[in-house]
């Protein structure tokens, strides 16, 4: 945030959030069935969380506008990758693995991406 603790809902108080929002919207244009193929984690420390989620991200950083641990997005990505595709993952499922829990990462959730394929 440019102005510390003031104007949380003003996009112009964030240095890079507008680029995250534009990128999420552009990525969603290629994902015709939202949440079916593409899982998006966007944002960085002190990002405009609400606008990034509204743009179409499944997960975004810093609902509490704090500095997040650099491993938190990787924890989310790992969980999505190793969870079966019929299971839905929310931040509640992984909050205990994140340094700052739901203050550092939030979102609407996503289906897992792992599928068990039998090879002959």
N, C-alpha and C positions, 0 to 999 in steps of 0.2 A: 504494500500500500504506500502511496505517496504521502497522504495525510494520515498520520498515525491515529487510529481510533475514531476518525471522523468521516462521515459519508460512506458507509459500507455499501450502500446501494447506488453509488454513482460510478459508472464504468470508468470515468476519467480519473478516478483516484487510484487506479491500478495501472502499473507499468505495462504488463504483458497479457493481461486477461483478455483483451480484445482479440489478440492473435489466437489464443486458445479457443475462444468462442467461434471465430471464423473457421478455424481448422476443424473443429467438431462438426459444424454445420456442413462443411464441404465433404467430410468423410461420410456423414449420414446420407448425403445425396447418392452415394454409391451402394448403400446398404438398403435395398428396397424393403425388406422385412425387418423393421427395427428390432434390434436385440437378437436376431436369428444367427447372423454370422459374425458381426463385428461387435467387439466389446471395447469401449473407449474409456481409458483413464486419462484425464486431462488435468492441467493445473500445476501449480507449484506453490511454494510457501506463500501464504497470504494472498491467494487468488480470490477472485470474485466467484465463490463457490456456486451460489444460486444461479447465476447467469450461465455458467458452464454446464450445469445439470440441465437447465432449461433448453440449452442449445442441442442437447441430445447425448451427453456423456453418461455412461453407466455409473462411473465413479469419478470423483474429483477430490482434489486435495483442499484441505484447510477450511472446513466449515466454521472453525473457531478463529480463523485468521492468525494461525500460529506458524512457527517454523516447524516443518515436519521432518521426520527422519528420512534420509535418502533411500532407505530400504523399504519403506512403507508401500510405494507403488509396486515394487517387486513382489512383496508378500501377497498383494491383491492379484497380480498377474499369475503368480504361481498357483494360488488357490483356484482361480478360474481355469487354468490349464489342466490341473490334475483332478478336477471334479467332473463326474459323469454329466453328459449333456442333458440328461433329464432332471437334474437337480438344480434348484435355483439358489444362488449364493447372495447373501446380503452382507452388509458391513457388520451386522450383529454376529454373523458366523465367524468373522475373523478379527473382531475388535481386540480380543485378548492377545493376538499376535502383533498388533501395531503398537508402537511406542506410546503414542498419545491416544489410542483408541479412536472413538468416534469424533474427537476434537480435531484429529489430524486428517482423517479420510471419511468421506461420506458418499452417499449415492443411492441409486434406486435398486442396484443389484443387477445380476445377469445369470443366465444359464451357464453351467460348466461347459467346457469344450472337449473333454476327453470322450472318445468313443472307442469301444472295444471292437476291434476288427479281427476276424478269424482269417488266417492265411493258410492256403492249401499248398 
